[in-house]
Each structure stands twice: as C-alpha cells, then as structure tokens.
Amino acid sequence: MHHWTVCILLLFIVFCDVSSQRKKKTVQTLSRGWGDDITWVQTYEEGLSQAVKSKKPLMIIHHLENCPHSKALKKAFAEHQTIQKLAKSDFIMLNLVHETTDDNLAPDGFYVPRILFVDPSLTVRADIAGKYANRKYAYEPGDMNILADNMMKAKILLKNEHRKHTDL
C-alpha cells in the first residue's frame, strides 16, 4: 500500500511540473521580448492611428523570431535602459514579424532586423538611419547608443517641424 502511495505522489508531481512548463511556453505578449514595460500596438494601421492621435513618432522594428541577428538585437534593445525609457514614454511602438504591404517601410530593401521611424504626419523618416551604407536601417547589438541617438533625433525633428508649422 505504501508503494502505491509513493507512485501516485510521484505521478502527481510530474503532472504538475509538466502543466506549469506548458503554461510558461504559451505566454506570448505583443512585446515578443523587446520590452515588457512598453505599450506595443498590434498592427501597422493601429500604430499609424495612435501616432496621429498622440502626436508621437511610430517606431517600427522588423524582425524574425528565429533569426540570430534579430535575437541578438532584441536582447541588446531590451537591456538598454535609455532605449527602454524612450520607447515607453515618447514613441508608439510596433514590432513586426511579418512584412507590411507599405513599400515605404523598405526604402533600401526587405531585410531584418531593421528599424524605421514614422512621424505623426505619416511620413517615413528615411533620413533617420543607422551607420551601415548597405543596410541603412539595420542596427547590431553594439549600435544601441546610435539607436538611442536616432530616437532622440526623431523626437527633436518632430518638435522642430511642429514648431515651424505653428509659426506660420
């Protein structure tokens, strides 16, 4: 009898462990690991709408879940405190694992990872680019300070252009 009690107890523990592991694997948020404290929009169209309403720039991260370059960039992005702070407070954020139908979001090609900015006037800011001539909107893990600077540039350009329109 004691032997059966031990067997039942062991089976119960195994089932509980498998059940808890299954729950951990199925949790998926819109952040996809890019920053759980950031509010993420679900679609490009929603991002454009929110950018217009909020008067904040839209930051779009194109990536693939299984791409080693995307994974490395995601890790660096999620660990960079300045980027996380800016993304949380000053941007509408969207990360896409599927391409959009808007060719303006691929000014120099459909590669991943790439990051683009769209201002509230719905203009893709092709002038805000990374440091690579052959992949203008690509960033690598060591480029996080450049990305943070570009995020600041997107904010400053937006404020300067808004000021020009109100002066007219």
C-alpha positions in Angstrom: 0.0 0.0 0.0 2.8 2.4 0.9 4.4 1.7 -2.5 1.2 2.8 -4.4 1.0 6.0 -2.4 4.6 6.9 -3.3 3.9 6.1 -7.0 0.7 8.2 -7.0 2.5 11.1 -5.3 5.3 10.9 -7.9 2.9 10.9 -10.8 1.1 13.9 -9.3 4.4 15.9 -9.0 5.3 15.0 -12.7 1.9 16.1 -14.0 2.1 19.4 -12.0 5.6 20.1 -13.4 4.6 19.4 -17.0 1.5 21.6 -16.6 3.4 24.5 -15.2 6.0 24.2 -18.1 3.2 24.2 -20.7 1.8 27.4 -19.2 5.2 29.1 -19.3 5.7 28.3 -23.0 2.3 29.6 -24.2 2.6 33.1 -22.7 3.2 35.5 -25.6 2.8 39.2 -25.4 3.0 41.9 -28.1 6.4 42.8 -26.8 7.8 39.5 -28.0 10.8 40.1 -25.7 11.6 43.6 -26.8 10.4 45.2 -23.6 7.5 44.1 -21.4 7.1 47.5 -19.8 6.5 49.2 -23.2 3.0 49.5 -24.6 3.0 47.9 -28.0 0.5 48.2 -30.8 -0.6 45.1 -32.7 -0.7 46.3 -36.3 0.9 48.9 -38.6 -2.5 50.6 -39.1 -3.1 50.8 -35.4 0.4 52.3 -35.0 -0.3 54.9 -37.6 -3.6 55.8 -36.0 -2.0 56.1 -32.5 0.9 58.2 -33.9 -1.6 60.7 -35.3 -3.7 60.8 -32.2 -0.8 61.1 -29.7 1.4 63.3 -31.9 4.3 60.8 -31.1 6.5 59.1 -33.7 5.9 55.5 -34.5 9.0 53.2 -34.2 8.7 50.0 -36.2 11.0 47.1 -35.6 11.0 44.5 -38.4 12.4 41.2 -37.2 12.0 37.4 -37.3 11.6 35.2 -34.3 14.2 32.6 -35.4 16.8 35.0 -36.9 20.0 35.1 -34.9 20.6 38.7 -35.8 17.1 39.7 -34.6 17.5 37.7 -31.4 20.8 39.4 -30.6 19.3 42.9 -31.4 16.3 42.1 -29.2 18.4 41.2 -26.2 20.5 44.4 -26.5 17.4 46.5 -27.1 15.6 45.0 -24.0 18.7 45.6 -21.8 19.4 49.2 -22.8 17.8 51.4 -20.2 17.7 54.7 -22.2 16.1 52.9 -25.2 13.5 51.3 -23.0 12.7 54.6 -21.3 12.3 56.5 -24.6 10.3 53.7 -26.1 7.9 53.6 -23.1 7.3 57.3 -22.9 7.9 59.0 -26.2 7.1 56.6 -29.0 4.3 54.4 -30.4 5.9 51.1 -30.6 5.4 48.2 -33.1 7.4 45.1 -33.7 6.6 43.2 -36.8 7.4 39.6 -37.6 5.6 39.9 -41.0 6.2 42.4 -43.7 3.7 45.2 -44.3 2.3 46.0 -47.7 3.7 49.5 -47.5 6.8 49.7 -49.7 7.8 52.9 -47.9 8.8 50.8 -45.0 11.6 49.2 -47.0 13.4 52.1 -48.6 16.5 50.1 -49.1 15.2 46.5 -49.1 13.2 43.9 -47.2 15.9 42.7 -44.7 15.7 42.0 -41.0 16.3 43.3 -38.5 15.6 46.9 -39.5 14.1 49.8 -37.6 12.3 52.7 -39.1 10.5 55.8 -37.7 7.2 57.3 -39.0 6.2 60.8 -37.8 2.6 61.7 -36.9 2.2 63.3 -40.4 2.6 59.7 -41.6 6.0 60.4 -43.2 8.5 57.6 -43.1 11.7 59.2 -41.8 14.2 57.8 -44.3 16.6 60.5 -43.0 17.0 58.7 -39.7 19.3 55.8 -40.4 21.9 53.7 -38.8 25.6 53.5 -39.7 25.6 50.9 -42.4 25.7 52.1 -46.1 24.3 48.8 -47.4 21.6 48.4 -44.8 20.7 51.9 -43.7 18.1 50.9 -41.1 19.9 47.9 -39.6 21.3 48.0 -36.1 23.5 45.5 -34.4 23.8 44.9 -30.6 26.8 47.2 -30.4 24.8 50.0 -32.0 22.4 50.7 -29.2 23.8 54.2 -28.4 23.4 55.0 -32.1 19.8 53.8 -31.9 19.1 55.8 -28.8 20.6 58.9 -30.5 18.3 58.3 -33.5 15.3 58.0 -31.2 16.3 61.4 -29.7 16.7 62.8 -33.3 13.2 61.6 -34.2 11.8 63.4 -31.1 13.7 66.6 -31.9 12.8 66.6 -35.6 9.2 66.2 -34.6 9.3 69.1 -32.2 11.2 71.4 -34.6 8.8 70.6 -37.5 5.7 71.1 -35.3 7.2 74.5 -34.2 7.7 75.5 -37.8 4.0 74.8 -38.6 2.7 76.7 -35.6 4.8 79.7 -36.5 3.2 80.1 -39.9 
